[in-house]
Amino acid sequence: MRLFLVVASLSFAQAKPVKVYLDWFLNPHHAILVVGQQSGIFEKHGLEVELISAGGSEEGSRQVAAGAADFAVSKQSAHLIRCTNQNMPLVRIATFIDRPLECLITNNKIKSIADLKRKRIGYTSSSVEFAQLSIAAILATANLKVSDVTLIPITSGMVSAFLSGTVDAIFSAYRTYELADIKEHQSDVSVFYYEDNGIPTYDQGIIVANRHNLSDAQTFVTALQEVADLMKYSPEQAWTHYIKIAPEQDTDKNKKIFMTVIEMLPDSIGKLNVDQYNRFALFLSTNNVLQKNIPEHYAVDGAA
């Protein structure tokens, strides 16, 4: 069932309705959107923002591509694959998490990537192409191949599978969630971050729009920048705004994730790191993840 997060707040007569799809259920990763809504900053910029939880990470992108939504949450890897392989007319306009959250977590007997040989590695991912490339790239740093390990797809319960010893390691795990959950039960684990182990860094949290309809994009990015500044300078106030919409998430764990997300906000929300995007696109292209030519305008500088 789709959850609509519609919140009544100060409304301006001229405020324009804007639909923004999340990439899953509401969580602290979406902090900038919730704070923007609850603080009144979006309305200050003439936008009446409706946040819509998605049934999966691709739903929002499809809604924007179809013209049924204005913006959606995505990540750099999935966005590039969708624009290239699926011909979705999308464009990145802003970044709100400027580094990967995904990582490889192993038990304490595994101290290096080389130790993964003949081990069982669990994973779950909405982007199979990127998941397979990720583990291959990580293993290659130790001259290993995917055939040297046993990959085990896990539809749910990845943390349980790891803690029970069903698998020796997991990847596509989020450092804000799975890693935090595991460390609550087992502190002595090894963690290998994607960006330090053969995978070019990428933006985990981005905002995408339909490249044929960018009329509200600059206004939205300007508002997001004001929200980001508020979060950095008044994190406690920002947290108060967040839990207004999700009081059930008022826990120490969620607050810690929220504060971590603030640290990952780039100085300029709209600025496009062209070199980073080119390096990552080359990584996907040379490893045959991209099946077609990369669209020229799949990412733009939203601050320009």
Secondary structure, 3 states (H helix, E strand, C coil): CCCEECCCCCCCCCCEEEEEECCCCCCHHHHHHHHHHHCCHHHHCCEEEEEECCCCCCHHHHHHHCCCCCEEEECHHHHHHHHHHCCCCEEEEEEEECCCCEEEEECCCCCCHHHHCCCEEEECCCCHHHHHHHHHHHHHCCCCCHHHCEEEECCCCHHHHHHCCCCCEEEEEECCCHHHHHHHHCCCCEEEEHHHCCCCCCCCEEEEEECCCCCCHHHHHHHHHHHHHHHHHCHHHHHHHHHHHCHHHCCHHHHHHHHHHHHCCCCCCCCCCHHHHHHHHHHHHHCCCCCCCCCCCCECCCCC
